[in-house]
Amino acid sequence: MPKVTLTFDNGPTPSVTPFVLDCLARHEVKSTFFVVGTKATSKEGAPLVQRASSEGHWIGNHTFSHTTPLGELKRDAALWEFEQAELALAWLDQPRRLFRPYASAGKLGRHLLHPALIERLQAGAYWCVLWNSVPGDWRDPDGWVARALEDCQTRDWSLVVLHDQATGAMKHLDRFLTALRGQGAELTQDYPPECVPIREGKIVRPLDPYVAEAPL
Ligand SMILES: [Zn+2]
């Protein structure tokens, strides 16, 4: 039975995240929310992060401003993006310290990470969580479900990137979860090892494909 792990990036979004949380609770699915620091500290955003955490979802750092891939920034700016988002989440008691880099359109590549950040992730015992399935919910708010269902059948364990953003895509989440179960998927909160190059601060997969070759 293929395994599927769901993650929700770029929130929290007051008009969408509560709906996503309700839906996940109804289907008894636990996930990870990789939140943007600026949104997680906002008056409306912070309670949503708190709610997600208290309902058993994991919360991860997805940079502070989510504007430029960290591998394209200067050392200090890349570290600042990470540290500011950490400050935004400092009040959360997390079982795992999770980080997902900003990718720009879901593309994996050497733009993801700055070498200075690798040292920081190691020192702080972080998990660097990437992905292997990007159905493109933000660019195709209605068509992503069929693509995601098909894609989840192509591998043993999919780590799917979705977005709790105001695109309209999440109105299909309920249908997606029902169909996933219908095609025999086992939904799990944990991550496929191939998507986690740094685990509790230890480099367990080759990082070269994700680190800037000539960092600024
Ligand atoms: Zn993102």
Residues whose N, C-alpha, C, O or C-beta is under 5 A from the ligand:
A	BS01	ZN	D9 N10 Y102
